[in-house]
Amino acid sequence: MACSVAQCLEVVGESWSLLIIRDVFLGVGRFDQFQERLGISRNVLQQRLTRLVDAGILRKVPYSEHPPRYDYRLTQAGRDLWPVLTAMRQWGDRHAAPDGPPLQLVHTGCGHLCEAVPTCSECGEPIGPRDVRAVAGPGARDDAPPVFPPTARGVRGDLVGRSP
């Protein structure tokens, strides 16, 4: 499918995989640590770690030869998932955490609690779904339907994107 969202989901769309990546961002890196924190079976954990390594999201770094043991660390492709996990965490904080956020982020630069906000890479202004419009990119197929038909509407009836 010529869809970057679908392609991303093929790699990291399974919940255990995202939780493993989340834990690596939080400083977890060893098999036993993942198993203890997640309560995942050893065989499922091994399958997910292998898949994430094969996909280039994690890399294995040996820390013991006898027996062979590894730390799992994020590659650049893995670090690029930070905004994805942050957006999911912030959504969960707002819509699925009745007792409040179980984890909060403190900006090390100023020491305050913070939320990540998407901004335009060119002008720095905050952006949301009504501040952008989708256009076909270089990977679009000629036979694909238009990216957003003129009557595309969001859940609340808001127009998705803006007119050119």
C-alpha positions in Angstrom: 0.0 0.0 0.0 1.4 3.4 -0.9 0.7 4.9 2.5 3.4 5.8 5.0 1.1 5.3 8.0 0.3 1.7 6.8 4.0 1.1 6.2 4.9 2.4 9.7 2.2 0.1 11.2 3.7 -2.9 9.5 6.9 -2.3 11.5 5.7 -0.9 14.8 1.9 -1.3 14.9 1.8 -4.2 17.3 1.3 -3.0 20.9 4.2 -5.0 22.4 6.5 -3.4 19.9 5.4 0.1 20.8 5.7 -0.6 24.5 9.3 -2.0 24.0 10.2 1.1 22.1 8.6 3.3 24.9 10.7 1.5 27.5 13.9 1.9 25.5 13.2 5.7 25.5 12.8 5.4 29.3 16.2 3.8 29.7 15.3 0.1 29.6 17.6 -2.0 27.4 18.0 -5.5 28.6 15.8 -8.5 27.9 15.1 -9.3 31.6 14.2 -5.6 32.3 11.7 -5.7 29.4 10.2 -8.9 30.6 9.8 -7.7 34.2 8.4 -4.3 33.3 6.0 -5.6 30.6 5.0 -9.0 31.9 5.4 -10.4 28.4 6.3 -14.0 27.8 10.0 -14.7 26.8 9.2 -16.1 23.4 6.9 -13.2 22.4 9.5 -10.7 23.7 12.2 -12.4 21.7 10.1 -12.3 18.6 9.3 -8.6 19.0 12.9 -7.6 19.8 14.2 -9.6 16.7 11.6 -7.9 14.5 12.6 -4.5 15.8 16.3 -5.2 15.2 15.6 -6.6 11.7 13.5 -3.5 10.9 16.4 -1.2 11.9 14.5 0.3 14.9 16.8 -1.2 17.6 20.3 -2.5 17.5 21.9 -5.1 19.7 25.0 -4.2 21.7 26.8 -7.0 23.5 27.5 -6.6 27.2 28.4 -10.2 28.1 30.0 -12.9 26.1 29.4 -15.9 28.5 26.5 -16.2 28.4 25.8 -13.9 25.4 23.7 -10.9 26.5 22.7 -7.7 24.8 21.5 -4.2 25.4 18.9 -3.1 22.9 19.4 0.5 21.8 17.5 2.8 19.5 18.8 3.5 16.0 18.1 6.8 14.3 15.0 5.2 12.9 14.0 4.3 16.4 14.7 7.7 17.8 12.5 9.2 15.0 9.5 7.4 16.7 9.7 9.8 19.7 7.1 12.2 18.4 4.8 9.3 17.6 5.0 7.8 21.1 4.8 11.3 22.6 1.6 12.0 20.7 0.1 8.7 21.8 1.1 9.4 25.4 -0.4 12.8 25.4 -3.6 11.5 23.8 -3.8 8.8 26.5 -3.2 11.4 29.2 -6.2 13.5 27.9 -8.6 10.7 27.0 -7.7 7.5 28.8 -6.1 8.4 32.2 -9.0 9.2 34.6 -6.6 9.7 37.5 -4.2 11.9 35.5 -1.1 11.3 33.6 1.0 8.3 34.9 4.1 10.0 33.5 5.0 13.6 32.8 7.8 15.2 30.9 10.0 17.9 32.3 11.9 20.0 29.8 15.5 19.9 30.9 16.2 23.3 29.4 13.8 25.2 31.6 12.8 22.7 34.3 9.0 22.9 33.6 6.5 20.3 32.8 5.9 20.3 29.1 3.8 18.9 26.2 5.2 18.4 22.8 3.5 20.6 20.2 3.9 20.0 16.4 5.3 23.0 14.7 6.1 23.9 11.1 9.7 23.0 10.2 9.9 26.2 8.1 8.3 29.0 10.1 8.1 27.5 13.6 4.4 28.2 14.0 2.3 25.5 15.8 0.3 23.3 13.4 -2.8 21.2 13.6 -5.0 19.4 11.2 -6.8 22.6 10.1 -3.4 24.3 9.4 -2.1 22.0 6.7 -3.3 20.4 3.5 -2.3 17.2 2.0 -0.8 17.0 -1.5 0.5 14.1 -3.5 4.2 13.4 -2.8 6.9 11.7 -4.9 5.8 8.3 -3.8 2.1 8.7 -4.8 0.8 6.4 -7.4 -0.9 7.7 -10.5 -3.9 5.5 -10.1 -4.5 6.6 -6.4 -7.6 8.6 -5.6 -7.1 12.3 -4.7 -5.5 12.7 -1.3 -8.4 14.7 0.2 -11.5 15.1 -2.0 -12.9 18.7 -1.7 -15.7 17.4 0.6 -13.5 15.4 3.0 -14.8 16.0 6.6 -13.4 15.2 10.0 -15.3 13.5 12.8 -17.0 16.7 13.9 -17.7 17.9 10.4 -14.6 20.2 10.3 -13.0 20.4 6.9 -9.8 18.4 6.9 -7.0 20.7 5.8 -7.4 24.0 4.0 -8.0 24.9 0.5 -4.9 25.7 -1.6 
